[in-house]
Amino acid sequence: MIVTYKGTKKEYAPGTIIEDIAKEYQDEYEYDILLAERDGSLCELSKEIKEDCTLDFVMANTSCGNSTYKRSATLIMLKAFYKIVGREKLQGISIQFSISKGYFCTINGDVEVTDELLKSVEAEMKRLVEKAIPINKITIHLDEAKKKCAEYGMHEKVHLYKYRRSSGVNMYELQGFEDYYYGYMVPNTSYIKYFKLFKYDDGFVIQLPTKEHPTEILPFDPKRKIFQALKEATIWGREQGAPNVGAVNDRIVEGEINNLMLVQEAFQEKKLAELAETISKRKNVRFIMIAGPSSSGKTTTSHRLSIQLLAKGLKPIPIPVDNYFVNREDTPKDENGELDYEVLEALDVELFNEHMKRLSRGERVELPEFNFLTGKREYHGNYLQLKENDVLVIEGIHCLNSAMSYSIPEDQKFKIYISALTQLNIDEHNRIATSDLRLLRRIVRDARTRGNSATDTIGMWHLVRRGEENNIFPYQNVADAVFNSALIYEIPVLKQYAEPLLFSVEKNTKEYYEAKRLLKFLNYFLGVPSDSVPKNSILREFIGGSCFKV
């Protein structure tokens, strides 16, 4: 068989394992090769070469490589737990959500999470890694998969299989321990060199490398407020009988999804009312600073919060931070020479602070408007002078960064961090990344409001994520409050809008893998029409039909 690698052809025997070929070229790569591209399609290193093909390789410092690493580390961790604790005591382990570059996990059963237990599990994981034990993909009948998962207390997986169309299931086997995962795995345990377990809250965290730092474990730095918001959402989803995808699908089949929609919307409105109550009691607050990552629903949340503030006797006035962009010729450029609107220096911070300071003193100020066509700030007689019950609602990616509002006394600011912290997981060991939910939202909104294709949105998503990592996430914990904009029912609704857009991504593009992954992810959900989504819902910001100007 002829294998073409970067234009060079080489002959291999039929049945050669791709991993063996990858080892020949590993020295050309800075980080470990974890996956391969065979004729333009992603595949595992454990695959055989059966015909002539073109190969390329995927390192640990890529999104799909990092996801493969984390998935494989999870399998090894579970195997180690069952070995150390014993199946008779361990009723199950749940991967709940991301925290501090790792996963927060809980244990069900007659097991106490202690530092000693975690040290023993970590030692067993290292032993498994040192032995380079194969991770085998096996295909079994759906009924057999249900039986195996039930034996390990993986009841959410059994529930999920109820909605599986195929009669076959791909599972992964590690020394007799079998589990189902959404995505690829490394060929053996030796690839998983970096991990650390920490006791935290009522569970533990497995800290893993990031794609930016694929060969190290970053310091354990949990953001307590974000953690509490995620934990609250998880508990709430469980109380509503919808802790996972299978349960949400049940609600759809049973005709109860509309009721779940109304309950979720009522819960969010209650949270906004509580926020307004807290703000109204802080008599010095004149500036409400709102920040959050892309597609978190900040605009709709600002509108809904404003209504609640009006009900409390306050008069909210929006101040768009975008109007304080520096003129385009003064905009900083990134390392590629592209204009970088994400950095703080893209804003005229001094002018913003001068205006806010004057407004807080009761002075009359003419506010600028940024003309995105000409790339310049303009003035059109938009004057503002604060009255007694006026509060400014300021929304922007830097609003939690004190460097942006340095002239405003801290007791006059109320900072809110908004993000779509999804409370839903596929099953016990396959979580839904909050970034996946936001990406689906953005794909749908960009197509509707900007005419962008899914290829366009996926292609620039890494730049959006970089901006968030640098300018938003470091300031999460300085917020006075965290608002979770995720809706437990929204992915079944987004599915109807996102799937046609994702199917349009061409196979010969670099965005194809991500589109294919998202399509596979959406397959787990039953679809729901959008008719019953309330007009003031955050979801309307993305699918259209909002009663607000968004």
N, C-alpha and C positions, 0 to 999 in steps of 0.2 A: 504494500500500500504506500502511496506517495502522500506525504504530509508537507504542505507548504507553510512555512513560518517566516513572515516578514520578507517574502519574495524568494526565499531559499527553499529548494525542494530536497527532501530526504526520504529514503525508503525505510519502511518499518514492516515487521511481520504482522499479518492479520491477527487481531486480538490484542495488540499492544495496548497497555493501559495508558491513558493520557497523563496520569501522574508521573509515570516513568519518563515521558517526554518532557514534562514540565521541569523535572529535576535537572535535565541537561541544560536548560536555559535559566535556571534560578539565579545564577550569578549575574545575569544581565538586569535583574530587578532589585530595587532597593529593599522591598519588603516581601514577605512570603507570598507565593502564588497560592491562591485558595480556590479559584475557579478557572474554567477555560471558556473561550469562545470558539465553537466549532462551526465553520461555515456561517459565521455571523449569528449563531444562536448560543446562548449561555448554557453551559452544562457542567456537571461535576467532574472532578479529576478522576473519579473511580470508573468513568466510562471507558469502553474499549473503542479502538479504531477498527472499523470494519470495512471501510472503503476510503478512497482518496478524499482528502479534505484539506481545508485551510484552518490553521490553529493560531490563536492568540491567547494571552493569559491575563487574569484579573488578580490584582494584588489586594492585600489586606487594607490598604489605605483608600479604598473605594467604598461607595455606599453598599453595593451588593456584596462586596468582600467582607465588610464589617458585619453586615447582617448575618452572613454565613458563619462567621466566627462566633457571634453571640448565640446563634441557634445551636451550634455544635457544643459550645461551653455549657449551655443549659442542659443538653442531653447528658453530658458527662457529670454535671452536678447532681442531676436526679438519680443517675445510676449510683453515684457515691452515697447519697442519702439513704437509698434503699439498702445498700450494703451495710452501712454503719448502724442504722436504726432498726432495720428489719421490716419486712412487709406487714407482719402481724400488728405492729404498733403504728405504722405510718399509713394513714388513710388518704393521704394526698398532699401534694405541694402545689400552690398556686402562684404563678407569676402575675403579680397584680398590675404594676405600672412602672415606668422609668423614674429613677431618682438618682441624682449624683453620678451620671454616666454609667449607671448600672440598673438592675431590676430589684424592686422591692418584692419580697416573697413572703408568703405565710404558710404555716404547716397545719394540717388537720390530723388529729390523732393524739395518742397518749405520748406526746413528745414535748419537752420543754426546750425552747431555744436558748442555749447557753453559749458562752465563748468557747467552752471546752468541746461542745458538740461541733461547732463550726470549725474549730481547729482540726478535729478528727476528719470531718468531711473534706476539708481542704487538703489534708494530707492524702486521703484516698484519691481525690481528683488528681493530685500530682503523681501518684503511683500509676493511675490509669494512663496519664499522659506519657510517662516514661516508657511504658510498655508498647506504645504505638499500636493500640488495639484497633482493628478495622471497625469502621462504622458502616454497616451494610444496609443498603436499601432493599426492602422486600415488598413484594406486592401480594396482598392476601385478599380474600373475599370480605365484603363489607360485614357480614355476620361474624366472621372470625375476628375482625378488627374490633367490633363492639365488645366481644367477649374478652379479648386481651386488655382493652382499656378499662373495662369494669373490674378486672382482677386487681388493677393498680389504683382503684378509686378515681379513675379519670372519667367521672360521670358527665362532665360537660362535653367531652369528646363524643361520648355515646349519644348525647343529645344532639350534637351537631350532625352526626352521621344520618340522623332521621331525614335531613334535607339534602342528602348527597344523591346526585343523579347517577353516578357511576357505581357499578357493583364491585369494583376493585378499589383498594386503598393502598397507597404507598406509605409504608412505615419504615422507621429506622431502627436497627437492632445493634445493641452494644453489649456484648457478652451476655446474651439472654434477656436483656432489658429492652423492651420495644415501646416505641412512642411515635405519635404522628406529629409532623411539623409542616408548617406552611412555608416552603422554601428549601433551598439547597443546603447541603452539609459538606464538611471536609471529609476526605477519605479515611482518616484515622485520627486517633486522639492526640498524636504527637504535635499536631498543628496548633493546639490550644495551650500556649505557653504562659499566658498572662491572665491572672484572675485573683480576686481577693474576696473573702466573705466577712461581712460586718454584722453584728447584732444591731438592730434598730427598731425602735417602737415595739410592737407586738410580733415582729417577725425578724427578717434579716435581709441584707442587701448583698447581691453578688455584683461586685464592681468589675467592669470589663474595659478593654481598650476602646478608644474611639477611632474613627477613620483618620482623624487629624493626628492622633498619637497611637499608632497601631502596635507599638512595642513597649508600652508602659501603662501602668495603672495610675491614673490621676488621683490626687488626694480626695478622700471621702468628704464631700462638702454638701450635705443635704440642705435644700431650701425648705425650711420648716413650714412656711405658709403655703407653698405649693404642694408640699406633701399632705398637709391637712385638707386642702381643697380636693386633691385626688382621692384621699381616703374617704372624705365625706361623700363624694360622688359615687364611689364604689359601694359604700354602705347603702346609699339611697337607691341605687340600681337594684341591689339585692332585695331591699324592702319592697320595691315595686314589682318584684318577680321577674326582673329582666336583667340579670347579671352578665349575660353572654349572648352571642349571636343566636344560638339555638332557641333561647327563651324569647328573644324578640321575634324570631320567625313564628314561634307558637302564637304570640299575640296577634300577628298578622293573619295566620290561618284561622284563629278563633274569632276574628272580626273585632278584636279589642284594641287595635292599634290607634284608633281615633281617641279613645279614652286615655291611652298612654300619652298621646300628644298633648292633650289638654292638661293632664297632671304635670307633665314636664314643664310646659309653659307656665303653669301656675306656680310651680316651684321656683322657676327663674324670676318671675315677677315678685315673689315673696322676698327673694334675695336682694333684688333691686330696691324694694321698699325698705328693707333693713339698712341698706347702704345709705339711702336718702335720710333715714332717721338718724343714723350715726353722724352724717355730715351736718344736719340741721342743729344737732346738739353742740357742735363745735363752733361757737359764735365767731371765732376769729377767721374761719375759713372763707377765703374769697377766690381761691384758685383750685379747681378740681383738675388734677393732672392725670390723664389716661394714656397708658401705653400697653402694647401687646404685640405679638408677632403677626405676620401677614395672615389675613383671612380669619381673624379671631372674632369678627363681628363687632369691631369697636364702634363703627358708626351707628349701627342700630342700637347697641347698648347705650351709647351716649344719648340718643333720642329718648329711649325708654327711661333712663335714669333722670333725664331732664323733666319728664312728665311727673315722676315721683317727687322730684324736688319742688316742682310747682305746687303739688298737693300739700307740701310742707310749708308753703308760703314763701319760698325762695324763687328768684327769677334767674334761671340759667341763661348765659349768653355764650354761644360757641365762638372760639377763637381758633381758626385753622392755622396750625403751625406752618403748613406749606407756604403760606403767604410771606413767611420770613426767610425763604430761600435767598441766598445770595444770587446776584445776577449770573447768568450762565457762564460768562467768560471768567468768573471768579470761582466757579465750582471746582473742588478738588478732583483729581483723577486717581484711579486705582493703579495697581501695578501693570495693568494691560493698556493703560492710557485711555481708559473709558471714564466718562464722567461718573462720579460716585456720589449719588444723592443720599446714601445711607449714613454717611459719617456726620458727626456733629458740626464739623467745619463747613458743611454745605448750607448751614443756617447762619443768618446774621444774628448771632447770639447777643451781641451787645445791644443792637437795636431792639430786639425782643425784650431784653431786661429793662432797657430804658422806658419802653412803653408800659410794661407791667408795673414798674415802680411808680410811674406817673399816675396810672389808673388807680393804684392802691391808695394814692394820696388824694384821690378825688378829682384829678385834673382831666381835662377834655383832650382826647388824643385822636389824631387821624390815623386809622389803621391802613396798612398797605394791602394790595392785592397782587399776587404773582401771576403774570401773564405767561402761561406755559408755551404759547406760540412764539412770542418774542424772546422769552427767557429773561425777562426783566421785571423788577418790582414797579408797580404803578400806584398812584393815589387818585381816588375818584370821589373824595368827599365823604368817605365812610368814617364818621366821627363817633366816638364812644366816650361816655362819662358814667362811671358806676354810681348807682343809687344805693340806698340803704340795704335792700335785700338782694341785690344783684350778686351773682357768683359767676365767674368765668369757667367755662368747661373747655379745657385745652387738651387736644388729642394729638399725639405724635409719638414716633418711636423713641425719642429721647426724653420723654416727659418724666421718667423716673430718675433720670440722671440729674443730680443737683447742679452740675456744671451748666446745664441749659438754663436753669432758673435761679442762678446764684444770688440775684438781688432780692428775691422774695423770701421773707422770713419763713422758716419751716412751719411755724404754727398757723400760717395763713394758707398752707398747701394741704390738700388731701389727695394722696397718690393711690391710683387704682391700677392694678395689673390685670389685664384681660387675656385669657387664652382658652382655646378649645381643649380642655383637659378631659378627653373621652373616658367615660366610666365603663365602657364596654370592651370586652375581650372576645376573641374568637372562641377560645377554650382555656383550660387551666394553664397551658404552656405556650400559647400563641396569642400574644397581646396585639392590640391595635395601637400603633404609634400615633400620637397626637399630630405629628407632622403629616401623616397620611390623610387624616381627616381634613386638615387645612389645605393640603394640596388638591384634594378632590373639590373642596369648596372653590378654590381659586380657579381651577380648570373650568368649572361651570360658569363662574362669574365672568372670567376673562372672555370666554366665547360669547357670552350674552351682551356684555357692555363694551368690549373693546374689539371684538371681531378676531381675537387671537385664537389660534388653533391649540389643541392639547400639546402638540409638538413645541410650539412657542413657549407655553407656560412651563412645561417640564424642563425645557432647555435652559430657562433662566432661574429655575427654582434653587439651584445650588448657590447662586449669588444672593438670593433672598435669604436663604438659610445662613449664609456667611454674615450678612448684615445683622441678623437676629442674634447670632452667637456673640458678635462683637459689641452690639449697641443696646440690646434689650435684656437678654438672659442674665448678664452679670448684675443687673439692678432689680431682679425679681423680688428679693427679700426686703428691699427698702420700702415696698408698697405698704400703705396703711390697710389695704384690703385687696383680696384676690377674688375676681369674678370669673366663674367657669361658664363659658358660652357654649359648651358642647351640649348637644341634644341627643338623647338616647335613641331617638327614632330617625335621625336625619340621614344616615347612610342608606337605608332602604329607599328614601325619597331621592337622594342625590344619584343613586344608581341609574334611574331612568334618564337623567340628563348627562351623566358622565360616560356611560358605556358607548354611545355613538361617537362621542368625541375621541375616546381612547382607541376605538377600532380604526379611526382615521389615521393614526400614527403609522407611517410607512416602516417596513421592516428594515430598510437600508439606512435608517437614521439611528443616531446614538440614543435617542429618547425611546426607542422601541422597547427595550428591556423593561424600563420603568412602566410604560403603558401596559405591557403584557402582565407585569406583576400586579398592577392595580386591577386589571380585568379579572385576574384569578382571585384576588381578594374580594371583589364584588360578587363573585359567584357564590360566596357563602351566604349571601343575603337574599331574601325574597324582596321583590320590589313593591313599592307603595306609591300610589298617585299622590300628587301634591295638593289636591283639592281642599283637604281639611287642615292644611297648614295655616295657622292664623296670619292675618295680614301684618301684624306687628312682630312676627317671629324673626329671630336672628337669621333663620334659614332663608327668609325672603330676600335678604341682602344679596344672596347668591343665586337663587333660582328665579328671582323676579316677583313682582306683584306686591311689593311692600307698600304700606301706607305712609312710610317715611321717604324722604328724599335721600336715597342711598345710591 
